[in-house]
């Protein structure tokens, strides 16, 4: 310190710079550590660094355990509204593949040079500094930093509040998604349910596989079956299981194919894009080419013609080709992992090109309520695992076709506390009534009533009312 003070005071400026430059090189011979600094703001002052944010999220758990001084902040749109991070000038350690690294937080304070209402305001520039031994340079700069950024982003996605988006023309608007459905409460065959869970889990872990085979990281699901079989509930359960957002696309509100493509680009990764009742959204039947003779439109008054043109302009011009490009075209690979779900009550009406494998990879039929699905429902609604009336219900469910929604309505408790036996007997009564109706319809279909002569004559009669005297001829 004495020698350095003498040098600073008596040596010329150029010699001091020379000594300072080479002293740093001399110091590196005895200091084998490398440091990397990640600033909170890079480039534009108002844009926060994504790397800094990911590192802060990644170090949150480690900081809560190791750091002596912590900072707390309230964060919106997350399941953990109180976020903890290490305070300025704190240090924590981390291990990766047997290599120990050190993270330190700090800040630089600079006097503000800009003209403002508060001219003496200081600018605080926070940063994280990573320190590690130089022998681990390639491992830390490569694998470790990629691991930190990837884990930080995944933790942030996992802790965020899921959102439900809907389109108003070419723009998305959203609300917080709070649907409580899960695979545990979903009423369906347990074997088929586990098959869907395994398929979803495999998809989320297959990024490298999709890159290797040259396919976009996306998967299509076609949910079909009668109304009330749980198609919308299945989508909610998938979103809650994967922690994905949902984009509920209303095709009739999309003006044309260009607008549809714009909506696709604005969707985020780790999301489920849903088109419900796709057979009703637009003309996507299997008859792509219809031979129609050109008809000469009738002459209309100017006002009526303007109204007709205005109505035609509001009609969606999305074509089957545009929808196919949306699902499986070049633009479908933008944005990372996505799941596309179509639902329909009439799968036979859809064009085969729309639901082929590769576009809709997995076809899931959601059918009428079976006994295993009933056991899930009765467990959810009545906290019941077994009962003497289960045998009668098992037999009636095998002989009738009742949707899970109808079964759930009959199991809904009407009193508090719930009358368990009353609910079960009400379900048995509804199943027996349904069985009688189905038997009657079957008999009428197999043995139609013969048409009588009188009824045929009545169908041919025309009733003409005389306006002058009110008599009927």
C-alpha positions in Angstrom: 0.0 0.0 0.0 2.9 2.4 0.8 4.6 1.6 -2.6 1.3 2.1 -4.5 0.7 5.4 -2.7 4.1 6.6 -3.7 3.5 5.5 -7.3 0.2 7.3 -7.4 1.6 10.5 -6.1 5.0 10.9 -7.8 5.0 8.8 -11.0 3.8 10.4 -14.2 0.3 9.6 -15.6 1.5 7.5 -18.5 3.7 5.3 -16.3 0.9 4.9 -13.8 -1.4 3.6 -16.6 1.4 1.3 -17.8 1.8 -0.2 -14.4 -1.9 -0.5 -13.8 -2.4 -2.3 -17.1 0.3 -4.8 -16.5 -0.5 -5.3 -12.8 -3.9 -6.7 -13.9 -2.1 -9.2 -16.1 0.2 -10.1 -13.2 -2.8 -10.5 -10.9 -4.4 -13.1 -13.2 -1.4 -15.4 -12.7 -2.2 -15.7 -9.0 -6.1 -15.3 -9.3 -7.5 -18.4 -11.1 -11.2 -17.3 -11.1 -13.3 -16.0 -13.9 -16.2 -13.6 -13.4 -19.3 -13.0 -15.6 -21.6 -10.1 -14.9 -25.4 -10.1 -15.8 -26.8 -6.6 -15.7 -30.5 -6.0 -14.9 -30.9 -3.6 -17.8 -29.2 -4.0 -21.1 -29.6 -1.7 -24.1 -32.7 0.3 -23.5 -33.0 1.4 -19.9 -36.7 0.4 -19.6 -36.3 -3.1 -20.9 -35.3 -5.6 -18.2 -32.9 -8.3 -19.2 -34.5 -11.7 -19.7 -31.2 -13.4 -18.5 -31.3 -11.4 -15.2 -34.9 -12.3 -14.6 -34.3 -16.0 -15.2 -31.3 -16.0 -12.9 -33.2 -14.2 -10.2 -36.0 -16.9 -10.4 -33.5 -19.7 -10.5 -31.6 -18.5 -7.4 -34.8 -17.8 -5.4 -34.8 -21.2 -3.6 -31.0 -21.2 -3.0 -31.2 -17.6 -1.7 -34.0 -18.4 0.7 -31.8 -21.2 2.2 -28.3 -19.6 2.2 -28.5 -15.8 2.1 -28.6 -13.9 5.4 -30.2 -10.8 4.0 -33.2 -11.2 1.6 -35.4 -8.9 -0.4 -39.2 -9.5 -0.8 -41.4 -8.1 -3.5 -45.0 -8.6 -4.5 -45.4 -10.1 -8.0 -48.6 -10.1 -10.0 -49.9 -12.9 -12.1 -48.2 -15.7 -10.2 -49.2 -18.4 -7.7 -46.5 -17.1 -5.3 -47.3 -13.4 -4.9 -44.4 -12.9 -2.5 -41.0 -13.3 -4.3 -37.8 -13.6 -2.3 -34.3 -12.8 -3.6 -30.9 -12.2 -2.0 -30.2 -8.6 -1.0 -27.4 -6.5 -2.6 -23.9 -7.6 -1.9 -24.9 -11.1 -0.8 -23.4 -14.3 -2.1 -24.6 -17.9 -2.5 -23.1 -21.0 -3.9 -24.4 -23.5 -6.4 -23.3 -27.0 -7.4 -23.5 -28.4 -11.0 -22.1 -31.8 -11.9 -19.7 -31.6 -9.0 -18.5 -28.1 -9.9 -19.0 -25.3 -7.4 -19.8 -21.8 -8.5 -20.6 -18.6 -6.7 -23.4 -16.1 -7.4 -23.2 -12.5 -5.9 -25.6 -9.7 -6.2 -24.6 -6.1 -6.3 -25.4 -2.6 -7.6 -23.7 0.4 -9.1 -24.9 3.8 -8.2 -24.4 6.6 -10.7 -25.5 10.2 -10.4 -28.2 11.0 -12.9 -27.1 13.3 -15.7 -30.6 13.7 -17.2 -32.8 16.7 -16.6 -35.8 15.7 -14.4 -37.9 16.9 -11.5 -35.4 15.3 -9.1 -31.9 16.4 -10.4 -30.0 14.7 -7.6 -31.6 11.3 -8.1 -29.2 8.3 -8.2 -29.5 5.6 -10.8 -29.1 2.1 -9.3 -27.9 -0.6 -11.8 -28.2 -4.0 -10.2 -26.4 -7.1 -11.5 -25.6 -10.7 -10.7 -22.0 -11.8 -10.8 -21.0 -15.4 -11.4 -17.5 -16.6 -10.2 -15.9 -19.9 -11.1 -12.5 -21.5 -11.5 -11.0 -21.1 -14.9 -10.5 -24.9 -15.3 -14.3 -25.2 -15.6 -14.7 -22.5 -18.2 -16.2 -24.6 -21.0 -18.6 -26.4 -18.6 -19.9 -23.3 -16.9 -20.2 -21.1 -20.0 -21.9 -23.9 -21.9 -24.0 -26.4 -20.0 -24.4 -24.6 -16.7 -25.6 -21.3 -18.0 -28.0 -23.0 -20.4 -29.3 -25.0 -17.4 -29.8 -21.9 -15.3 -31.7 -20.0 -18.0 -33.8 -23.0 -18.9 -34.7 -23.8 -15.3 -35.4 -20.2 -14.5 -37.9 -19.9 -17.3 -39.6 -23.2 -16.4 -40.0 -22.1 -12.8 -41.4 -18.8 -13.9 -43.9 -20.6 -16.2 -44.8 -23.1 -13.5 -45.5 -20.3 -10.9 -47.5 -18.0 -13.2 -51.2 -17.8 -13.2 -52.7 -19.6 -16.2 -54.7 -17.5 -18.6 -57.7 -18.1 -20.8 -57.5 -16.2 -24.1 -60.2 -15.5 -26.6 -60.0 -13.6 -29.9 -61.9 -10.5 -30.8 -61.1 -10.2 -34.5 -57.4 -10.2 -34.8 -56.6 -9.5 -31.1 -56.4 -11.7 -28.0 -57.9 -10.7 -24.7 -57.6 -12.8 -21.5 -58.8 -13.6 -18.1 -57.3 -15.7 -15.3 -57.9 -19.4 -15.9 -59.4 -20.8 -12.6 -61.1 -24.0 -13.8 -60.6 -26.7 -11.1 -60.8 -29.7 -13.4 -58.1 -32.4 -13.1 -57.5 -35.9 -14.3 -58.2 -37.1 -10.8 -61.8 -35.8 -10.9 -62.3 -36.5 -14.7 -65.0 -39.2 -15.2 -63.7 -41.6 -17.7 -62.2 -45.1 -18.0 -59.0 -45.1 -15.9 -57.0 -47.0 -18.5 -57.7 -44.5 -21.2 -57.1 -41.6 -18.7 -53.6 -42.9 -17.9 -52.9 -43.3 -21.6 -53.6 -39.6 -22.1 -51.5 -38.6 -19.1 -48.5 -40.6 -20.4 -48.9 -39.2 -23.9 -48.9 -35.6 -22.6 -45.9 -36.3 -20.3 -43.9 -37.8 -23.2 -44.7 -34.8 -25.4 -43.5 -32.2 -22.9 -40.1 -34.0 -22.6 -39.6 -34.6 -26.3 -38.1 -31.4 -27.6 -34.8 -33.0 -28.7 -36.7 -35.9 -30.3 -38.9 -33.5 -32.4 -35.8 -31.6 -33.5 -34.0 -34.8 -34.5 -36.8 -36.1 -36.7 -37.4 -32.7 -38.2 -41.0 -32.0 -37.0 -42.5 -29.0 -35.3 -42.8 -29.4 -31.5 -46.6 -29.6 -31.4 -49.3 -32.3 -31.0 -52.9 -32.4 -32.1 -55.8 -33.9 -30.2 -59.3 -34.6 -31.6 -61.9 -35.0 -28.9 -65.2 -36.3 -30.2 -68.4 -37.7 -28.8 -72.0 -36.8 -27.9 -72.7 -33.6 -26.0 -72.2 -33.8 -22.2 -69.3 -36.4 -22.3 -66.7 -34.0 -20.9 -64.8 -32.6 -23.9 -64.4 -29.1 -22.4 -63.5 -30.6 -19.0 -60.8 -32.7 -20.6 -59.2 -29.6 -22.0 -59.3 -27.8 -18.6 -57.7 -30.9 -17.0 -54.9 -31.0 -19.7 -54.2 -27.3 -19.1 -54.0 -27.8 -15.3 -51.8 -30.9 -15.7 -49.3 -29.2 -18.0 -49.6 -25.6 -16.5 -50.3 -24.3 -20.0 -52.4 -21.3 -21.1 -55.5 -21.9 -23.2 -56.3 -20.0 -26.4 -60.0 -20.5 -27.3 -60.1 -19.6 -31.0 -63.5 -18.5 -32.4 -63.2 -19.1 -36.1 -66.3 -17.2 -37.0 -64.7 -14.0 -35.6 -61.7 -14.3 -37.8 -61.9 -12.3 -41.1 -59.6 -14.2 -43.3 -56.6 -16.6 -43.5 -54.1 -13.7 -43.0 -55.8 -12.7 -39.7 -55.8 -16.4 -38.6 -52.0 -16.6 -39.2 -51.5 -13.4 -37.2 -53.4 -14.9 -34.3 -51.2 -18.0 -34.4 -48.0 -16.0 -34.3 -49.2 -14.1 -31.2 -49.8 -17.2 -29.2 -47.1 -18.1 -26.7 -45.3 -21.4 -26.2 -46.5 -23.9 -23.6 -50.2 -23.3 -24.6 -53.2 -25.2 -25.8 -55.0 -23.8 -28.9 -58.6 -24.9 -28.8 -61.3 -24.8 -31.5 -64.5 -26.2 -30.0 -67.3 -27.6 -32.1 -65.2 -27.2 -35.2 -68.0 -28.8 -37.4 -70.2 -25.8 -36.5 -67.6 -23.1 -36.8 -67.4 -23.1 -40.6 -68.0 -25.3 -43.6 -65.3 -28.0 -43.1 -67.3 -31.0 -44.4 -65.8 -33.7 -46.5 -67.4 -32.3 -49.6 -64.7 -29.7 -50.5 -65.8 -29.2 -54.1 -69.5 -28.7 -54.6 -70.8 -28.4 -58.1 -73.0 -25.4 -58.0 -74.4 -23.7 -61.0 -73.9 -20.0 -61.1 -77.1 -18.2 -60.3 -77.8 -14.7 -61.5 -78.5 -12.6 -58.4 -81.8 -10.8 -58.4 -81.8 -7.0 -58.9 -81.9 -5.3 -55.5 -82.5 -1.7 -54.6 -79.3 0.3 -53.7 -80.0 0.3 -50.0 -80.7 -3.5 -49.9 -77.6 -4.1 -52.0 -75.4 -2.1 -49.7 -76.8 -4.0 -46.7 -76.1 -7.3 -48.4 -72.5 -6.3 -49.2 -72.0 -5.2 -45.5 -73.4 -8.6 -44.3 -71.2 -10.5 -46.7 -68.1 -8.6 -45.5 -68.7 -9.6 -41.9 -68.8 -13.3 -42.9 -65.5 -15.2 -42.1 -63.5 -16.0 -45.2 -61.2 -18.5 -43.5 -60.8 -21.5 -45.9 -60.1 -25.1 -45.2 -56.6 -24.6 -46.8 -55.9 -21.7 -44.4 -56.9 -23.8 -41.4 -54.7 -26.7 -42.6 -51.8 -24.3 -42.8 -52.6 -23.0 -39.4 -52.5 -26.5 -37.9 -49.7 -28.0 -39.9 -48.1 -25.4 -42.1 -44.7 -23.6 -42.0 -46.1 -21.0 -39.5 -47.2 -23.7 -37.1 -43.6 -24.2 -35.9 -43.3 -20.7 -34.6 -43.3 -20.3 -30.8 -42.2 -23.6 -29.4 -44.3 -26.4 -27.9 -48.0 -26.2 -28.5 -51.0 -28.5 -28.3 -53.9 -28.0 -30.7 -57.3 -29.5 -29.7 -60.4 -29.8 -31.9 -63.7 -30.9 -30.4 -66.8 -32.0 -32.3 -70.0 -33.9 -31.8 -70.0 -35.2 -35.4 -66.6 -36.4 -36.4 -68.0 -37.9 -39.7 -68.7 -34.3 -40.9 -65.1 -33.2 -40.9 -62.8 -33.4 -43.9 -60.4 -36.3 -43.6 -57.4 -34.1 -44.4 -58.1 -32.0 -41.3 -58.1 -34.9 -38.8 -55.5 -37.1 -40.4 -52.5 -38.4 -38.3 -49.8 -35.7 -38.2 -52.4 -33.0 -37.8 -54.6 -34.5 -35.2 -52.2 -37.1 -33.8 -54.4 -38.6 -31.2 -58.1 -39.2 -31.6 -60.0 -39.5 -28.2 -63.6 -40.7 -28.1 -65.5 -39.5 -25.1 -68.5 -41.7 -24.9 -71.4 -42.4 -22.5 -70.9 -43.0 -18.8 -69.6 -46.4 -17.8 -69.3 -47.9 -14.4 -65.7 -46.8 -13.8 -66.6 -43.2 -14.8 -69.6 -43.5 -12.4 -67.3 -44.5 -9.5 -65.2 -41.3 -10.1 -68.4 -39.2 -10.1 -69.9 -40.8 -7.0 -66.5 -40.3 -5.2 -66.4 -36.7 -6.2 -70.0 -35.8 -5.3 -70.9 -38.1 -2.4 -67.5 -39.2 -1.0 -68.7 -42.8 -1.6 -66.5 -45.8 -2.4 -69.1 -48.6 -2.3 -72.8 -49.2 -1.7 -75.4 -51.9 -2.0 -77.1 -50.1 -4.9 -73.9 -50.1 -7.0 -74.9 -53.5 -8.5 -78.2 -52.2 -9.9 -76.5 -49.1 -11.3 -73.8 -51.2 -12.9 -76.5 -53.3 -14.7 -78.5 -50.2 -15.8 -75.4 -48.3 -17.1 -74.5 -51.3 -19.3 -78.1 -51.3 -20.7 -78.5 -47.6 -21.3 -76.7 -44.6 -22.8 -76.5 -41.8 -20.3 -73.8 -39.1 -20.5 -71.5 -38.3 -17.5 -73.2 -34.8 -17.3 -76.6 -36.4 -16.8 -75.2 -38.9 -14.2 -73.5 -36.0 -12.3 -76.8 -34.1 -12.2 -78.6 -37.0 -10.6 -75.8 -37.4 -8.1 -75.9 -33.7 -7.1 -76.9 -33.5 -3.4 -80.3 -31.8 -3.0 -80.1 -31.5 0.8 -77.4 -30.8 3.4 -76.1 -33.2 4.6 -76.3 -35.2 1.4 -78.9 -38.0 1.3 -76.6 -40.6 -0.3 -79.2 -43.3 -0.7 -81.7 -40.8 -2.1 -79.3 -39.6 -4.7 -78.4 -43.2 -5.8 -82.1 -44.2 -6.0 -82.8 -41.0 -8.0 -80.1 -42.1 -10.5 -81.6 -45.6 -10.7 -85.0 -44.1 -11.4 -83.5 -41.9 -14.2 -81.7 -44.8 -15.7 -84.8 -47.0 -15.7 -86.9 -44.2 -17.3 -84.2 -43.8 -20.0 -84.2 -47.5 -20.6 -87.9 -47.5 -21.2 -87.6 -44.6 -23.6 -84.8 -46.3 -25.5 -86.8 -49.6 -25.7 -89.9 -47.7 -27.0 -87.9 -45.9 -29.6 -86.4 -49.2 -30.7 -89.8 -50.9 -31.0 -91.1 -47.9 -33.0 -88.1 -48.1 -35.3 -88.4 -51.8 -35.9 -92.2 -51.9 -36.2 -93.5 -48.5 -37.5 -97.2 -47.8 -37.2 -99.0 -48.3 -40.6 -100.3 -45.2 -42.2 -104.2 -45.1 -42.3 -106.2 -44.1 -45.3 -107.8 -41.2 -43.3 -104.5 -39.8 -42.2 -103.3 -39.8 -45.8 -106.3 -37.9 -47.0 -105.9 -35.4 -44.2 -102.3 -34.7 -45.3 -103.5 -33.8 -48.8 -106.3 -31.4 -47.7 -105.8 -27.7 -48.0 -107.5 -25.3 -45.8 -108.5 -22.1 -47.5 -109.9 -19.2 -45.5 -112.2 -16.8 -47.2 -111.3 -13.3 -46.1 -114.6 -11.8 -46.8 -117.0 -13.9 -44.6 -114.5 -15.9 -42.5 -115.8 -19.2 -43.8 -113.5 -22.1 -44.2 -113.8 -24.0 -47.5 
